[in-house]
Amino acid sequence: MDDPDAAAQPRPCVRCAEPCVLWVVGRCADCMADLYFHHPEEYRVFKDDVRREYGTKATS
């Protein structure tokens, strides 16, 4: 099992490839904000991915 006291390790964002520690279904926080403000169709796809991963009550 992973060490529970270990620090978070960066993972690459699937959209921009930048390393990040805040990562939701593959997207970093910057990309989530960019999707929300500038790419509504792509944001809807992201929300569907979140619902599939975490359940229908995860986003409203």
C-alpha distance matrix in Angstrom:
0.0 3.8 6.6 8.5 11.6 11.5 14.5 14.8 15.4 18.6 18.8 22.2 24.2 25.5 28.9 29.7 27.0 26.7 23.4 22.3 19.7 21.3 20.8 21.8 21.9 22.3 25.0 25.2 27.2 30.3 30.4 29.9 32.9 34.9 34.4 35.5 38.6 39.8 38.5 38.9 38.5 35.3 34.0 34.8 32.7 29.8 30.3 30.3 26.9 25.5 27.1 25.7 22.1 22.4 25.5 29.1 29.1 26.8 30.0 33.6
3.8 0.0 3.8 6.1 8.8 8.0 10.8 11.1 11.8 15.2 15.8 19.4 21.6 23.3 26.6 27.0 24.3 23.7 20.2 19.0 16.3 18.2 18.1 19.7 20.2 20.3 22.6 22.4 24.3 27.3 27.7 27.4 30.2 32.2 32.1 33.2 36.0 37.3 36.3 36.8 36.8 33.5 32.1 33.2 31.3 28.2 28.8 29.3 25.9 24.3 26.3 25.3 21.5 21.7 25.1 28.6 28.4 25.8 28.6 32.3
6.6 3.8 0.0 3.8 5.4 5.4 9.0 10.6 12.0 15.7 17.2 20.9 23.2 25.3 28.4 28.4 25.8 24.6 20.9 19.6 16.6 18.7 19.3 21.2 22.3 22.3 24.2 23.4 24.9 27.9 28.8 28.5 30.9 33.2 33.4 34.3 36.9 38.4 37.8 38.4 38.7 35.4 33.8 35.2 33.5 30.2 30.7 31.5 28.3 26.4 28.5 27.8 24.0 23.8 27.3 30.6 29.9 27.2 30.0 33.6
8.5 6.1 3.8 0.0 3.8 5.6 8.5 9.9 12.4 15.9 17.5 21.3 23.1 25.3 28.1 28.3 26.2 24.7 21.1 19.1 15.7 17.2 18.2 19.8 21.4 21.8 23.4 22.4 23.4 26.6 27.7 27.0 29.2 31.8 32.0 32.6 35.2 37.0 36.5 36.9 37.4 34.4 32.4 33.7 32.3 28.9 29.1 30.1 27.1 24.8 26.8 26.5 22.7 21.9 25.3 28.5 27.4 24.8 27.6 31.1
11.6 8.8 5.4 3.8 0.0 3.8 6.6 9.3 12.0 15.6 18.0 21.7 23.7 26.4 28.9 28.7 26.4 24.5 20.8 18.8 15.5 17.4 19.1 21.2 23.2 23.3 24.4 22.8 23.5 26.5 28.1 27.7 29.5 32.1 32.7 33.3 35.6 37.4 37.3 38.0 38.8 35.7 33.6 35.3 34.1 30.5 30.8 32.2 29.3 26.9 29.1 29.2 25.4 24.6 28.0 31.0 29.7 26.9 29.4 32.8
11.5 8.0 5.4 5.6 3.8 0.0 3.8 6.6 8.6 12.3 14.8 18.5 20.8 23.5 26.1 25.6 23.2 21.3 17.5 16.0 12.9 15.5 17.0 19.5 21.4 20.9 22.1 20.5 21.6 24.3 25.7 25.8 27.7 30.0 30.8 31.6 33.9 35.4 35.3 36.2 36.9 33.6 31.9 33.7 32.4 28.8 29.6 31.0 27.8 25.8 28.4 28.2 24.4 24.1 27.7 30.7 29.8 26.7 29.0 32.5
14.5 10.8 9.0 8.5 6.6 3.8 0.0 3.8 6.3 9.6 12.6 16.2 18.3 21.4 23.6 22.8 20.6 18.4 14.6 12.8 9.8 12.5 14.6 17.5 19.8 19.0 19.6 17.6 18.5 21.0 22.7 22.9 24.6 26.8 27.9 28.8 30.8 32.3 32.4 33.6 34.5 31.2 29.5 31.6 30.4 26.8 27.7 29.4 26.4 24.3 27.2 27.4 23.7 23.4 27.1 29.8 28.8 25.4 27.3 30.7
14.8 11.1 10.6 9.9 9.3 6.6 3.8 0.0 3.8 6.6 9.2 12.8 14.7 17.7 20.0 19.4 17.3 15.3 11.6 9.5 6.4 9.1 10.8 13.9 16.1 15.2 15.9 14.0 15.2 17.8 19.2 19.4 21.4 23.5 24.4 25.4 27.5 28.9 28.8 30.0 30.8 27.5 25.8 27.9 26.7 23.1 24.1 25.8 22.8 20.8 23.9 24.1 20.5 20.4 24.2 26.8 26.0 22.5 24.2 27.7
15.4 11.8 12.0 12.4 12.0 8.6 6.3 3.8 0.0 3.8 6.5 10.1 12.6 15.6 18.0 17.2 14.6 12.8 9.1 8.1 6.3 9.8 10.7 14.1 15.7 14.0 14.9 13.3 15.2 17.3 18.4 19.2 21.4 23.0 23.8 25.4 27.4 28.4 28.1 29.6 30.2 26.6 25.5 27.7 26.1 22.7 24.3 25.8 22.5 21.2 24.4 24.2 20.8 21.4 25.2 27.9 27.5 23.9 25.4 29.0
18.6 15.2 15.7 15.9 15.6 12.3 9.6 6.6 3.8 0.0 3.8 6.8 9.3 12.5 14.6 13.5 11.0 9.0 5.3 4.7 4.6 8.1 8.8 12.5 14.0 11.7 12.1 10.2 12.6 14.2 15.1 16.4 18.6 19.7 20.8 22.6 24.5 25.1 24.9 26.7 27.3 23.7 22.7 25.3 23.7 20.3 22.3 24.0 20.8 19.8 23.3 23.3 20.1 21.0 24.8 27.1 27.0 23.3 24.2 27.7
18.8 15.8 17.2 17.5 18.0 14.8 12.6 9.2 6.5 3.8 0.0 3.8 6.5 9.2 11.8 11.4 8.7 8.0 5.1 5.4 6.3 8.6 7.5 10.7 11.3 8.6 9.7 9.0 12.2 13.7 13.7 15.0 17.7 18.5 19.0 21.2 23.3 23.7 22.9 24.6 24.8 21.1 20.5 22.9 20.9 17.7 20.0 21.3 17.9 17.5 21.1 20.6 17.6 19.2 22.8 25.2 25.5 21.9 22.8 26.3
22.2 19.4 20.9 21.3 21.7 18.5 16.2 12.8 10.1 6.8 3.8 0.0 3.8 6.3 8.6 7.9 4.9 5.2 4.2 6.1 8.7 10.1 8.5 11.2 11.4 7.8 8.4 8.1 11.7 12.3 11.7 13.8 16.4 16.5 17.0 19.7 21.5 21.3 20.5 22.6 22.5 18.8 18.8 21.3 19.2 16.4 19.3 20.5 17.3 17.5 21.1 20.7 18.2 20.2 23.6 25.6 26.3 22.6 23.0 26.3
24.2 21.6 23.2 23.1 23.7 20.8 18.3 14.7 12.6 9.3 6.5 3.8 0.0 3.8 5.4 5.6 4.6 5.5 6.2 6.7 9.4 9.4 7.2 9.1 9.1 5.5 5.0 5.4 9.2 9.6 8.3 10.3 13.2 13.1 13.2 16.0 18.0 17.8 16.8 18.8 18.8 15.1 15.0 17.7 15.7 12.9 15.9 17.4 14.5 14.8 18.5 18.4 16.4 18.3 21.4 23.0 23.8 20.2 20.1 23.2
25.5 23.3 25.3 25.3 26.4 23.5 21.4 17.7 15.6 12.5 9.2 6.3 3.8 0.0 3.8 6.0 5.6 8.4 9.7 10.5 12.9 12.5 9.6 10.2 8.8 5.2 5.9 8.2 11.8 12.0 9.5 11.3 14.5 13.8 13.1 16.3 18.4 17.6 15.9 17.8 17.1 13.3 14.0 16.2 13.7 11.5 15.0 15.8 12.8 14.1 17.6 16.9 15.5 18.0 20.8 22.3 23.6 20.3 20.2 23.1
28.9 26.6 28.4 28.1 28.9 26.1 23.6 20.0 18.0 14.6 11.8 8.6 5.4 3.8 0.0 3.8 5.9 8.4 10.8 11.6 14.4 13.5 11.1 11.5 10.6 7.6 6.2 8.0 10.9 10.1 7.1 9.6 12.2 10.8 10.2 13.7 15.5 14.2 12.7 15.1 14.6 10.9 12.0 14.7 12.6 10.8 14.4 15.7 13.5 14.8 18.2 18.2 17.2 19.5 22.0 22.9 24.1 20.9 20.0 22.6
29.7 27.0 28.4 28.3 28.7 25.6 22.8 19.4 17.2 13.5 11.4 7.9 5.6 6.0 3.8 0.0 3.8 5.5 8.8 10.2 13.7 13.5 11.9 13.3 13.3 10.0 8.1 8.2 10.8 9.2 7.3 10.7 12.6 10.9 11.7 15.1 16.1 14.9 14.2 17.1 17.3 13.7 14.6 17.7 16.1 14.1 17.5 19.2 17.0 17.9 21.5 21.6 20.4 22.4 25.1 26.0 26.9 23.4 22.5 25.1
27.0 24.3 25.8 26.2 26.4 23.2 20.6 17.3 14.6 11.0 8.7 4.9 4.6 5.6 5.9 3.8 0.0 3.8 6.4 8.9 12.4 13.1 11.5 13.6 13.4 9.7 9.1 9.0 12.3 11.4 10.2 13.2 15.4 14.4 15.1 18.3 19.6 18.6 17.9 20.6 20.4 16.8 17.5 20.4 18.4 16.1 19.5 20.9 18.1 18.9 22.6 22.3 20.5 22.7 25.7 27.2 28.1 24.5 24.2 27.1
26.7 23.7 24.6 24.7 24.5 21.3 18.4 15.3 12.8 9.0 8.0 5.2 5.5 8.4 8.4 5.5 3.8 0.0 3.8 6.3 10.1 11.3 10.8 13.6 14.5 11.0 9.7 8.0 10.7 9.8 9.9 13.0 14.6 14.0 15.5 18.3 19.3 18.9 18.8 21.5 22.1 18.5 18.6 21.8 20.3 17.6 20.5 22.5 19.8 19.9 23.7 23.8 21.8 23.4 26.6 28.1 28.5 24.7 24.4 27.3
23.4 20.2 20.9 21.1 20.8 17.5 14.6 11.6 9.1 5.3 5.1 4.2 6.2 9.7 10.8 8.8 6.4 3.8 0.0 3.8 7.1 9.3 9.4 12.8 14.0 10.8 10.2 8.2 10.9 11.2 11.8 14.2 16.0 16.3 17.7 20.1 21.4 21.5 21.4 23.8 24.3 20.7 20.3 23.3 21.7 18.7 21.3 23.1 20.1 19.8 23.6 23.6 21.0 22.4 25.9 27.8 27.9 24.1 24.3 27.5
22.3 19.0 19.6 19.1 18.8 16.0 12.8 9.5 8.1 4.7 5.4 6.1 6.7 10.5 11.6 10.2 8.9 6.3 3.8 0.0 3.8 5.6 6.6 10.3 12.4 9.9 8.9 6.1 8.2 9.4 10.7 12.2 14.0 15.1 16.4 18.3 19.9 20.6 20.7 22.6 23.5 20.0 18.9 21.8 20.7 17.2 19.3 21.5 18.7 17.7 21.4 21.9 19.1 20.0 23.5 25.3 25.0 21.2 21.5 24.7
19.7 16.3 16.6 15.7 15.5 12.9 9.8 6.4 6.3 4.6 6.3 8.7 9.4 12.9 14.4 13.7 12.4 10.1 7.1 3.8 0.0 3.8 5.9 9.7 12.3 10.8 10.3 7.8 9.1 11.5 12.9 13.4 15.3 17.2 18.2 19.5 21.4 22.7 22.7 24.1 25.1 21.8 20.2 22.8 21.7 18.1 19.5 21.7 18.8 17.2 20.7 21.3 18.2 18.5 22.1 24.1 23.5 19.8 20.6 23.9
21.3 18.2 18.7 17.2 17.4 15.5 12.5 9.1 9.8 8.1 8.6 10.1 9.4 12.5 13.5 13.5 13.1 11.3 9.3 5.6 3.8 0.0 3.8 6.8 10.1 9.5 8.3 5.9 6.2 9.5 10.8 10.4 12.3 14.7 15.5 16.3 18.5 20.1 20.0 21.1 22.3 19.2 17.1 19.6 18.9 15.2 16.2 18.7 16.2 14.2 17.7 18.7 15.9 15.8 19.2 20.9 20.1 16.3 16.9 20.2
20.8 18.1 19.3 18.2 19.1 17.0 14.6 10.8 10.7 8.8 7.5 8.5 7.2 9.6 11.1 11.9 11.5 10.8 9.4 6.6 5.9 3.8 0.0 3.8 6.5 5.8 5.5 4.8 6.8 9.9 9.8 9.3 12.3 14.2 14.1 15.4 18.0 19.2 18.5 19.4 20.0 16.7 15.0 17.2 16.0 12.3 13.8 15.8 12.9 11.4 15.0 15.6 12.8 13.4 16.9 18.8 18.7 14.9 15.5 19.0
21.8 19.7 21.2 19.8 21.2 19.5 17.5 13.9 14.1 12.5 10.7 11.2 9.1 10.2 11.5 13.3 13.6 13.6 12.8 10.3 9.7 6.8 3.8 0.0 3.8 5.3 5.4 6.6 8.0 11.1 10.1 8.5 11.9 13.9 12.9 13.8 17.0 18.3 17.1 17.3 17.6 14.6 12.6 14.2 13.1 9.4 10.3 12.1 9.4 7.6 11.2 12.0 9.5 10.0 13.3 15.0 15.2 11.4 12.1 15.7
21.9 20.2 22.3 21.4 23.2 21.4 19.8 16.1 15.7 14.0 11.3 11.4 9.1 8.8 10.6 13.3 13.4 14.5 14.0 12.4 12.3 10.1 6.5 3.8 0.0 3.8 5.8 8.7 10.9 13.4 11.4 10.2 13.9 15.2 13.4 14.9 18.3 18.9 17.0 17.1 16.7 13.5 12.3 13.2 11.2 8.0 9.5 10.2 6.8 6.3 9.9 9.6 7.3 9.3 12.4 14.3 15.4 12.1 12.9 16.4
22.3 20.3 22.3 21.8 23.3 20.9 19.0 15.2 14.0 11.7 8.6 7.8 5.5 5.2 7.6 10.0 9.7 11.0 10.8 9.9 10.8 9.5 5.8 5.3 3.8 0.0 3.8 6.8 10.0 11.8 9.8 9.8 13.5 14.2 13.0 15.2 18.1 18.3 16.6 17.5 17.1 13.5 13.0 14.7 12.4 9.4 11.9 12.9 9.5 9.8 13.4 13.0 10.9 13.1 16.1 18.0 19.0 15.6 16.0 19.3
25.0 22.6 24.2 23.4 24.4 22.1 19.6 15.9 14.9 12.1 9.7 8.4 5.0 5.9 6.2 8.1 9.1 9.7 10.2 8.9 10.3 8.3 5.5 5.4 5.8 3.8 0.0 3.8 6.7 8.1 6.0 6.3 9.8 10.5 9.8 12.0 14.7 15.0 13.8 15.0 15.3 11.8 10.8 13.3 11.8 8.5 11.1 13.1 10.5 10.3 14.1 14.6 12.9 14.4 17.3 18.5 19.1 15.5 15.2 18.2
25.2 22.4 23.4 22.4 22.8 20.5 17.6 14.0 13.3 10.2 9.0 8.1 5.4 8.2 8.0 8.2 9.0 8.0 8.2 6.1 7.8 5.9 4.8 6.6 8.7 6.8 3.8 0.0 3.8 5.5 5.3 6.2 8.8 9.9 10.6 12.4 14.5 15.2 15.0 16.5 17.5 14.2 12.9 15.8 15.0 11.5 13.6 16.1 13.8 13.0 16.7 17.7 15.7 16.6 19.6 20.7 20.7 17.0 16.6 19.5
27.2 24.3 24.9 23.4 23.5 21.6 18.5 15.2 15.2 12.6 12.2 11.7 9.2 11.8 10.9 10.8 12.3 10.7 10.9 8.2 9.1 6.2 6.8 8.0 10.9 10.0 6.7 3.8 0.0 3.8 5.5 5.0 6.2 8.6 9.8 10.6 12.4 14.0 14.4 15.7 17.5 14.7 12.6 15.7 15.7 12.2 13.6 16.7 15.1 13.6 17.1 18.8 17.0 17.1 19.8 20.5 19.9 16.2 15.3 17.9
30.3 27.3 27.9 26.6 26.5 24.3 21.0 17.8 17.3 14.2 13.7 12.3 9.6 12.0 10.1 9.2 11.4 9.8 11.2 9.4 11.5 9.5 9.9 11.1 13.4 11.8 8.1 5.5 3.8 0.0 3.8 5.5 5.2 6.2 8.6 10.0 10.7 11.7 12.7 14.8 16.8 14.1 12.6 16.2 16.3 13.3 15.2 18.3 17.0 16.1 19.6 21.3 19.8 20.3 22.8 23.2 22.8 19.2 17.8 20.0
30.4 27.7 28.8 27.7 28.1 25.7 22.7 19.2 18.4 15.1 13.7 11.7 8.3 9.5 7.1 7.3 10.2 9.9 11.8 10.7 12.9 10.8 9.8 10.1 11.4 9.8 6.0 5.3 5.5 3.8 0.0 3.8 5.4 4.9 6.0 8.5 9.9 10.1 10.0 12.2 13.6 10.6 9.6 13.2 13.0 10.3 12.7 15.5 14.2 14.0 17.5 18.9 17.9 18.8 21.2 21.4 21.7 18.2 16.7 18.9
29.9 27.4 28.5 27.0 27.7 25.8 22.9 19.4 19.2 16.4 15.0 13.8 10.3 11.3 9.6 10.7 13.2 13.0 14.2 12.2 13.4 10.4 9.3 8.5 10.2 9.8 6.3 6.2 5.0 5.5 3.8 0.0 3.8 5.5 5.2 6.2 8.8 10.0 9.8 10.8 12.5 9.9 7.6 10.9 11.3 8.2 9.8 13.0 12.2 11.3 14.6 16.5 15.6 16.1 18.1 18.1 18.1 14.7 13.0 15.1
32.9 30.2 30.9 29.2 29.5 27.7 24.6 21.4 21.4 18.6 17.7 16.4 13.2 14.5 12.2 12.6 15.4 14.6 16.0 14.0 15.3 12.3 12.3 11.9 13.9 13.5 9.8 8.8 6.2 5.2 5.4 3.8 0.0 3.8 5.4 5.1 6.2 8.3 9.5 10.7 13.3 11.5 9.1 12.6 13.8 11.2 12.2 15.8 15.5 14.5 17.4 19.7 19.0 19.1 20.8 20.4 19.9 16.8 14.5 16.0
34.9 32.2 33.2 31.8 32.1 30.0 26.8 23.5 23.0 19.7 18.5 16.5 13.1 13.8 10.8 10.9 14.4 14.0 16.3 15.1 17.2 14.7 14.2 13.9 15.2 14.2 10.5 9.9 8.6 6.2 4.9 5.5 3.8 0.0 3.8 5.5 5.3 5.6 6.9 9.3 11.7 9.8 8.7 12.4 13.4 11.5 13.4 16.5 16.3 16.1 19.0 21.0 20.6 21.3 22.9 22.4 22.5 19.4 17.0 18.3
34.4 32.1 33.4 32.0 32.7 30.8 27.9 24.4 23.8 20.8 19.0 17.0 13.2 13.1 10.2 11.7 15.1 15.5 17.7 16.4 18.2 15.5 14.1 12.9 13.4 13.0 9.8 10.6 9.8 8.6 6.0 5.2 5.4 3.8 0.0 3.8 5.7 5.5 4.6 6.3 8.3 6.3 4.9 8.7 9.7 8.2 10.1 13.0 13.2 13.4 16.1 17.9 18.1 19.0 20.3 19.6 20.0 17.3 14.7 15.9
35.5 33.2 34.3 32.6 33.3 31.6 28.8 25.4 25.4 22.6 21.2 19.7 16.0 16.3 13.7 15.1 18.3 18.3 20.1 18.3 19.5 16.3 15.4 13.8 14.9 15.2 12.0 12.4 10.6 10.0 8.5 6.2 5.1 5.5 3.8 0.0 3.8 6.0 6.2 6.0 9.1 8.4 5.6 8.6 10.9 9.4 9.8 13.2 14.1 13.6 15.8 18.3 18.6 18.7 19.6 18.4 18.4 15.9 12.8 13.4
38.6 36.0 36.9 35.2 35.6 33.9 30.8 27.5 27.4 24.5 23.3 21.5 18.0 18.4 15.5 16.1 19.6 19.3 21.4 19.9 21.4 18.5 18.0 17.0 18.3 18.1 14.7 14.5 12.4 10.7 9.9 8.8 6.2 5.3 5.7 3.8 0.0 3.8 6.3 7.1 10.7 10.5 8.7 11.7 14.0 13.0 13.6 16.8 17.8 17.4 19.5 22.1 22.4 22.5 23.4 22.0 21.8 19.4 16.3 16.4
39.8 37.3 38.4 37.0 37.4 35.4 32.3 28.9 28.4 25.1 23.7 21.3 17.8 17.6 14.2 14.9 18.6 18.9 21.5 20.6 22.7 20.1 19.2 18.3 18.9 18.3 15.0 15.2 14.0 11.7 10.1 10.0 8.3 5.6 5.5 6.0 3.8 0.0 3.8 6.3 9.2 9.1 8.7 11.8 13.6 13.2 14.6 17.3 18.2 18.5 20.8 22.8 23.4 24.0 25.0 23.7 24.0 21.7 18.6 18.9
38.5 36.3 37.8 36.5 37.3 35.3 32.4 28.8 28.1 24.9 22.9 20.5 16.8 15.9 12.7 14.2 17.9 18.8 21.4 20.7 22.7 20.0 18.5 17.1 17.0 16.6 13.8 15.0 14.4 12.7 10.0 9.8 9.5 6.9 4.6 6.2 6.3 3.8 0.0 3.8 5.7 5.4 6.0 8.8 10.2 10.4 12.2 14.4 15.4 16.3 18.4 20.1 21.0 22.1 22.8 21.6 22.4 20.2 17.3 17.7
38.9 36.8 38.4 36.9 38.0 36.2 33.6 30.0 29.6 26.7 24.6 22.6 18.8 17.8 15.1 17.1 20.6 21.5 23.8 22.6 24.1 21.1 19.4 17.3 17.1 17.5 15.0 16.5 15.7 14.8 12.2 10.8 10.7 9.3 6.3 6.0 7.1 6.3 3.8 0.0 3.8 5.5 4.9 6.3 8.8 9.7 10.3 12.4 14.2 15.0 16.4 18.4 19.8 20.6 20.7 19.0 19.9 18.2 14.9 14.8
38.5 36.8 38.7 37.4 38.8 36.9 34.5 30.8 30.2 27.3 24.8 22.5 18.8 17.1 14.6 17.3 20.4 22.1 24.3 23.5 25.1 22.3 20.0 17.6 16.7 17.1 15.3 17.5 17.5 16.8 13.6 12.5 13.3 11.7 8.3 9.1 10.7 9.2 5.7 3.8 0.0 3.8 5.3 5.2 6.7 8.9 10.0 11.0 12.8 14.5 15.6 17.0 18.8 20.1 20.1 18.5 20.1 18.6 15.7 15.8
35.3 33.5 35.4 34.4 35.7 33.6 31.2 27.5 26.6 23.7 21.1 18.8 15.1 13.3 10.9 13.7 16.8 18.5 20.7 20.0 21.8 19.2 16.7 14.6 13.5 13.5 11.8 14.2 14.7 14.1 10.6 9.9 11.5 9.8 6.3 8.4 10.5 9.1 5.4 5.5 3.8 0.0 3.8 5.4 5.1 6.3 8.8 9.9 10.7 12.5 14.4 15.4 16.7 18.3 19.0 18.1 19.7 17.6 15.2 16.2
34.0 32.1 33.8 32.4 33.6 31.9 29.5 25.8 25.5 22.7 20.5 18.8 15.0 14.0 12.0 14.6 17.5 18.6 20.3 18.9 20.2 17.1 15.0 12.6 12.3 13.0 10.8 12.9 12.6 12.6 9.6 7.6 9.1 8.7 4.9 5.6 8.7 8.7 6.0 4.9 5.3 3.8 0.0 3.8 5.4 4.9 6.2 8.6 9.7 10.4 12.3 14.2 15.2 16.1 16.8 15.7 16.7 14.5 11.8 12.8
34.8 33.2 35.2 33.7 35.3 33.7 31.6 27.9 27.7 25.3 22.9 21.3 17.7 16.2 14.7 17.7 20.4 21.8 23.3 21.8 22.8 19.6 17.2 14.2 13.2 14.7 13.3 15.8 15.7 16.2 13.2 10.9 12.6 12.4 8.7 8.6 11.7 11.8 8.8 6.3 5.2 5.4 3.8 0.0 3.8 5.3 5.0 6.2 8.7 9.8 10.5 12.4 14.2 15.2 15.0 13.4 15.0 13.5 10.8 11.3
32.7 31.3 33.5 32.3 34.1 32.4 30.4 26.7 26.1 23.7 20.9 19.2 15.7 13.7 12.6 16.1 18.4 20.3 21.7 20.7 21.7 18.9 16.0 13.1 11.2 12.4 11.8 15.0 15.7 16.3 13.0 11.3 13.8 13.4 9.7 10.9 14.0 13.6 10.2 8.8 6.7 5.1 5.4 3.8 0.0 3.8 5.4 5.1 6.3 8.7 9.9 10.6 12.4 14.2 14.5 13.7 15.9 14.2 12.3 13.6
29.8 28.2 30.2 28.9 30.5 28.8 26.8 23.1 22.7 20.3 17.7 16.4 12.9 11.5 10.8 14.1 16.1 17.6 18.7 17.2 18.1 15.2 12.3 9.4 8.0 9.4 8.5 11.5 12.2 13.3 10.3 8.2 11.2 11.5 8.2 9.4 13.0 13.2 10.4 9.7 8.9 6.3 4.9 5.3 3.8 0.0 3.8 5.4 5.0 6.3 8.7 9.9 10.6 12.1 13.2 13.0 14.5 12.0 10.5 12.6
30.3 28.8 30.7 29.1 30.8 29.6 27.7 24.1 24.3 22.3 20.0 19.3 15.9 15.0 14.4 17.5 19.5 20.5 21.3 19.3 19.5 16.2 13.8 10.3 9.5 11.9 11.1 13.6 13.6 15.2 12.7 9.8 12.2 13.4 10.1 9.8 13.6 14.6 12.2 10.3 10.0 8.8 6.2 5.0 5.4 3.8 0.0 3.8 5.4 5.0 6.2 8.6 9.8 10.3 10.6 9.7 11.1 8.9 7.0 8.9
30.3 29.3 31.5 30.1 32.2 31.0 29.4 25.8 25.8 24.0 21.3 20.5 17.4 15.8 15.7 19.2 20.9 22.5 23.1 21.5 21.7 18.7 15.8 12.1 10.2 12.9 13.1 16.1 16.7 18.3 15.5 13.0 15.8 16.5 13.0 13.2 16.8 17.3 14.4 12.4 11.0 9.9 8.6 6.2 5.1 5.4 3.8 0.0 3.8 5.4 5.0 6.2 8.6 9.9 9.5 8.8 11.4 10.1 9.0 10.7
26.9 25.9 28.3 27.1 29.3 27.8 26.4 22.8 22.5 20.8 17.9 17.3 14.5 12.8 13.5 17.0 18.1 19.8 20.1 18.7 18.8 16.2 12.9 9.4 6.8 9.5 10.5 13.8 15.1 17.0 14.2 12.2 15.5 16.3 13.2 14.1 17.8 18.2 15.4 14.2 12.8 10.7 9.7 8.7 6.3 5.0 5.4 3.8 0.0 3.8 5.4 5.1 6.2 8.5 9.5 10.2 12.6 10.5 10.4 13.1
25.5 24.3 26.4 24.8 26.9 25.8 24.3 20.8 21.2 19.8 17.5 17.5 14.8 14.1 14.8 17.9 18.9 19.9 19.8 17.7 17.2 14.2 11.4 7.6 6.3 9.8 10.3 13.0 13.6 16.1 14.0 11.3 14.5 16.1 13.4 13.6 17.4 18.5 16.3 15.0 14.5 12.5 10.4 9.8 8.7 6.3 5.0 5.4 3.8 0.0 3.8 5.4 5.1 5.8 7.4 8.3 9.8 7.0 7.5 10.7
27.1 26.3 28.5 26.8 29.1 28.4 27.2 23.9 24.4 23.3 21.1 21.1 18.5 17.6 18.2 21.5 22.6 23.7 23.6 21.4 20.7 17.7 15.0 11.2 9.9 13.4 14.1 16.7 17.1 19.6 17.5 14.6 17.4 19.0 16.1 15.8 19.5 20.8 18.4 16.4 15.6 14.4 12.3 10.5 9.9 8.7 6.2 5.0 5.4 3.8 0.0 3.8 5.5 5.3 4.6 4.9 7.3 6.1 6.9 9.5
25.7 25.3 27.8 26.5 29.2 28.2 27.4 24.1 24.2 23.3 20.6 20.7 18.4 16.9 18.2 21.6 22.3 23.8 23.6 21.9 21.3 18.7 15.6 12.0 9.6 13.0 14.6 17.7 18.8 21.3 18.9 16.5 19.7 21.0 17.9 18.3 22.1 22.8 20.1 18.4 17.0 15.4 14.2 12.4 10.6 9.9 8.6 6.2 5.1 5.4 3.8 0.0 3.8 5.9 5.7 7.3 10.3 9.3 10.7 13.2
22.1 21.5 24.0 22.7 25.4 24.4 23.7 20.5 20.8 20.1 17.6 18.2 16.4 15.5 17.2 20.4 20.5 21.8 21.0 19.1 18.2 15.9 12.8 9.5 7.3 10.9 12.9 15.7 17.0 19.8 17.9 15.6 19.0 20.6 18.1 18.6 22.4 23.4 21.0 19.8 18.8 16.7 15.2 14.2 12.4 10.6 9.8 8.6 6.2 5.1 5.5 3.8 0.0 3.8 6.1 9.0 10.9 9.0 11.1 14.4
22.4 21.7 23.8 21.9 24.6 24.1 23.4 20.4 21.4 21.0 19.2 20.2 18.3 18.0 19.5 22.4 22.7 23.4 22.4 20.0 18.5 15.8 13.4 10.0 9.3 13.1 14.4 16.6 17.1 20.3 18.8 16.1 19.1 21.3 19.0 18.7 22.5 24.0 22.1 20.6 20.1 18.3 16.1 15.2 14.2 12.1 10.3 9.9 8.5 5.8 5.3 5.9 3.8 0.0 3.8 7.0 7.9 6.0 9.0 12.3
25.5 25.1 27.3 25.3 28.0 27.7 27.1 24.2 25.2 24.8 22.8 23.6 21.4 20.8 22.0 25.1 25.7 26.6 25.9 23.5 22.1 19.2 16.9 13.3 12.4 16.1 17.3 19.6 19.8 22.8 21.2 18.1 20.8 22.9 20.3 19.6 23.4 25.0 22.8 20.7 20.1 19.0 16.8 15.0 14.5 13.2 10.6 9.5 9.5 7.4 4.6 5.7 6.1 3.8 0.0 3.8 5.7 5.8 8.5 10.9
29.1 28.6 30.6 28.5 31.0 30.7 29.8 26.8 27.9 27.1 25.2 25.6 23.0 22.3 22.9 26.0 27.2 28.1 27.8 25.3 24.1 20.9 18.8 15.0 14.3 18.0 18.5 20.7 20.5 23.2 21.4 18.1 20.4 22.4 19.6 18.4 22.0 23.7 21.6 19.0 18.5 18.1 15.7 13.4 13.7 13.0 9.7 8.8 10.2 8.3 4.9 7.3 9.0 7.0 3.8 0.0 3.8 5.5 6.8 8.1
29.1 28.4 29.9 27.4 29.7 29.8 28.8 26.0 27.5 27.0 25.5 26.3 23.8 23.6 24.1 26.9 28.1 28.5 27.9 25.0 23.5 20.1 18.7 15.2 15.4 19.0 19.1 20.7 19.9 22.8 21.7 18.1 19.9 22.5 20.0 18.4 21.8 24.0 22.4 19.9 20.1 19.7 16.7 15.0 15.9 14.5 11.1 11.4 12.6 9.8 7.3 10.3 10.9 7.9 5.7 3.8 0.0 3.8 5.6 6.7
26.8 25.8 27.2 24.8 26.9 26.7 25.4 22.5 23.9 23.3 21.9 22.6 20.2 20.3 20.9 23.4 24.5 24.7 24.1 21.2 19.8 16.3 14.9 11.4 12.1 15.6 15.5 17.0 16.2 19.2 18.2 14.7 16.8 19.4 17.3 15.9 19.4 21.7 20.2 18.2 18.6 17.6 14.5 13.5 14.2 12.0 8.9 10.1 10.5 7.0 6.1 9.3 9.0 6.0 5.8 5.5 3.8 0.0 3.8 6.9
30.0 28.6 30.0 27.6 29.4 29.0 27.3 24.2 25.4 24.2 22.8 23.0 20.1 20.2 20.0 22.5 24.2 24.4 24.3 21.5 20.6 16.9 15.5 12.1 12.9 16.0 15.2 16.6 15.3 17.8 16.7 13.0 14.5 17.0 14.7 12.8 16.3 18.6 17.3 14.9 15.7 15.2 11.8 10.8 12.3 10.5 7.0 9.0 10.4 7.5 6.9 10.7 11.1 9.0 8.5 6.8 5.6 3.8 0.0 3.8
33.6 32.3 33.6 31.1 32.8 32.5 30.7 27.7 29.0 27.7 26.3 26.3 23.2 23.1 22.6 25.1 27.1 27.3 27.5 24.7 23.9 20.2 19.0 15.7 16.4 19.3 18.2 19.5 17.9 20.0 18.9 15.1 16.0 18.3 15.9 13.4 16.4 18.9 17.7 14.8 15.8 16.2 12.8 11.3 13.6 12.6 8.9 10.7 13.1 10.7 9.5 13.2 14.4 12.3 10.9 8.1 6.7 6.9 3.8 0.0
